[in-house]
Amino acid sequence: MSTSPEGQRRSILNLLKKRFLHGLCLIGFVGSTVASPDPVWQNLSSKTGDLPPPPGGSTQQTGAVVGDFDGDSINDFILSFRQKPPALVWYRRIATAWETFVVEKDYLTIEAGGAVHDIDGDGDLDVVFGGDWQSSDVWWWENPSPNFDKNTSWRRRAIKTGGKNQHHDQCFGDFLGTGKPQLAFWNQQARTLFLAEIPPDPRQAAPWPLIEVLTHAKPAGVPYIEGLSAFDVDADGKPDILACDSWFKHTGDRQFKQVQFALGGGLIFAGYFKPSKYPQIVISPGDAGGPVRLYECLGNPENPADWKARELLDREVIHGHSLQLGDVNRDGHLDLFIGEMAKWHEKQPGRDHPEATAWVLYGDGRGNFLRKEVVVGHGWHEARLADLDGDGDLDLLNKPYTWDTPRVDVWLNNGTRSGAHGVGTSRSFHGPVGLQLYSLRDLLGKHTALGLQTARGLGFREVELAGTYGVPAAAFRAMLERAGLKPVAAIVPFEQVQGRLDQVIADAQRLGVQYVGVAWIPHEGQLTEAATRAAAAVFNTAGQALAKHGLRFFYHNHGYEFVPHGGGTLFDLLMQETKPEWVSFEMDVFWTVHPGQDPVKLLKKYPNRWALLHVKDMRKGTKTGLLTGSEDVRNDVTLGSGQIDLPQVLKAAQEIGVKHYFIEDESPTVLEQLPLSVRYLESLAW
């Protein structure tokens, strides 16, 4: 938010305000009706004592970033201030509340924006902010984890010093394809988009090497340069820069091609609101008034003329300085949050825009939206959509710029689920719950990026892999990271473990998984003792080799292993013949019940061998006692609706120490079933 003299800009905005006030309270549909649940928002505010008030008393609140800064798997947030110190304050999530810690105790004139990344590679998130119209500096602060002190500043280091002032918006991405992210940032008074490469030792080097991505920037349709994010716009597997009214493609060396496609610039983000070859791009004017537009590529993404725009609201927004994308209602489809500022003048009393509105546009996965008001009369600035209470759904963080400041608000999506530890968990069932990506195999095979976006949108963070859909391992890991997904385990063919173990290990390291497993033992007809013993030998060899590289081998049962053998089954033989120090197991609940076994008894029979578990349910009436390892996929049903006693299974699994749980749903109606399955798990109590 600039405070430099811009009388002409403000005159234009005042005219826009007068022109469009008549449409402020209109509610309606954009496209076709979408049947989706409407979250109930619980507003917590520092004004009512729900959060600590921002210390220092600054009435100019500029930036906000969200991240897990203390490594407890729950997001925190950092706010920036100018006018009065402290310049940066960390709101740390503690139990069901927040505590404030100083990040920068001194007075700095910090601009809107901010970015987070593990800059020094020590495993925790560091933070970046830039100076405003009074400053030529961009800085990063080194996270001191775990040595936090409420009143001690983090170590501040320079990224840019000198040159022109003002740095509104920053983001990280591997835009050069080096395997290491760079920092992109605007330098408004230089009218330049910079790319800064992280030095080999960022703790010692300052400033960072800078690349000019764009000079002499002239934004379309707005008086102010702003907006920055990263996304793979041309679907080539590499992140591109989105900035104001353009996207930028890396063309080799340190050169970029600008594609200025938009009718108007502003806050800019991309995502898949429907299946398509290329993502759609949304732009909202931040420090201006105008339409919020969605752009769809109908041809070549490098040709500006092939981007077609449509307006998403029935009026223009006024200072729409909050734009976020995410699956708010967890239906598997991408949604939009848009929020207007209520006040932007620093010295003028009263609100500039009393009817400032915040909306969620709920997507239906086909490019249509249902618009819902969140609130009218609140001022939104640099709002963030993130899981702020650790219960697996997306909440809203808002810190107004000058409206009713100092102030910070959190809007919890359906409140906080009691005892939740992330998606799919409850007071009784602690998870963690991930998704076996084989569940989305059809979508991932046709549209890998959309499939990963869908998994993350449903709330999942952890995933288990079953192939990479033609994408090389390292590139697939990068796609997972950009989607916000963590690969925990990978299932690979038996033949690869048997004959290409070195390649399996190399791919596992590139993917970043902890576990590597097999889900099928090759056999003709019924499984035999000889095949079981041979498989056990392969598993022991693989487990020993994987362990040397910090990886853990596992076997996933598939039903056919329960052939009677002696006083037990061939599965018992497999347990006996594999070494516990090298081989773990993943229980597939479906493929335990299908051959007529009791999963609770089996878990308790081998309490130290089960590391992972596939959570599935079986249609009522499906025949069991079969040793085929095969079943109609339509008999995979929504969790809790079938014949498996999942509460007892999960209770037993939790008691013996299963480390990771993955929903796997092979049904053709998986996209309809997954949201219901997640909610079922979140309702469990015992």
URVENRA-V722821 format. One line per field, one symbol per residue. ss: DSSP state (@ for helix, = for strand, . for the rest). psi: psi as a letter, one per 40 degrees, with the letter a starting at -180 (. if undefined). burial: I if it has 9 or more other C-alpha atoms within 8 Angstrom, else O. A space follows every 50 residues. Layout:
# URVENRA-V722821
ss = ???
psi = ???
burial = ???
This chain:
# URVENRA-V722821
ss = ......@@@@@@@@@@@@@@@@@.....==..........=====@@@.. .........========........=======.....=======..==== ====.....=....===........======......=====........ ....======.........====........======@@@.======... ........======.............====........====..===== ==..======......=====..=.....=====....==..=====... ...@@@=====.....==...=====........=====........... ......=======..=..========.......===........====.. ........=====...................====@@@@@@@@@@.@@@ @@@@@@@....====.......@@@@@@@@@@@..======..@@@@@@. @@@@@@@@@@@...====..........@@@@@@@@@@@@@@@@@@@... .=====.......==..==@@@@@@@@.....======.@@@@.....@@ @@@@@....======..=..............@@@=.........@@@@@ @@@@@@...====......@@@@@@@@@@@@@....
psi = hieihfdddddddddddddeddedehhaihaihhgiihihhhhhiddeed iiihidehehhdihihigdefeehiaihiiiidiiidhhhhhhhbfaiih ihdhdihighiiaiiiigdefeeihiihiiiaeeieihiihhhehegihd ehiihhiidhiaaiihghhiiiigdefeehiihiiigdeefhhihhhhid geddhhiihihhdhifhgiheiehhihhihigdefeehiihhhceiihhh eibfiihhggeidiiahhiiiheihidiiihhhhhcfaiaihihhhhebh eehdeehhiiieieiiihggehhiiigdefeeihihhhiiidhehddhii idgdfhihihhhieeeeiihhhhdiheihhhfihhiheeeeeihihhhhi cehfihihihhhhfahhheifaheiaddheaihahheddfddddddgddd dddddddeeidiihigiefehiddddddddddefihhdihhiidddddef dddddddddddfidihiiehhhihbiiidddddddddddddddddddeee ihiihhiedeefhhhbebidddddddeihdedhiihhhddedddeeihdd dddddgeeehdihhhiihhhehhaeifdfiiheeehihheeaehgddddd dddddefhdhhhhhheiefddddddddddddeeih.
burial = OOOOOOOOIOOOIOOIIOOIOOOIOOOOIIOOIIOOOOOOIIOIIIIOOI IIIIOOOIIIIIIIIIIIIOOOOIIIIIIIIIIIIIIIIIIIIOOOOIII IIIIIOIIIIIIIIIIOIIIOOOIIIIIIIIIIOIIIIIIIIIOOOOOOO OIOIOIIIIIIOOIIIIIIIIIIIIIOOOOIIIIIIIIIIIIIIIIIIOO OIOOOIOIOOOIIIIOIOIIOIOOIIIIIIIIIOIOOIIIIIIIIIIIII OOOOOIOIIOIIOIIIIIIIIIIOIOOIIIIIIIIIIIIIIIIIIIIOOO IOIIOIIIIOIIOOOIIIIIIIIIIIIIIIIIIIIIIIIIIIIIOOOOOO OOIOIIIIIIIIIIIOIIIIIIIIOIIIIIIIIIIIIIIIIIIIIIIIII IIIOIIIIIIIIIIOIOOOIIIIIIIIIIIIIIIIIIIIIOOIIOOIIOI IIIIIIIIIIIIIIIIOIOOOOIIIIIOIIIOIOIIIIIIIIIIOIIIOI IOOIIOIIOIIIIIIIIIIIIOOOOIIOOOIIIOIIIIIIOIIIOIIOOO IIIIIIIIIIIIIOIOOOIIIOIIOOIIOOOIIIIIIIIIIIIIIIIOII OIIIOOIOIIIIIIIIIIIOOOOOIIIIIOOOOOIIIIIIIIIIOIIOII IIIIOIIIOIIIIIIIIOOIOOIIIIIIIIIIOIOO
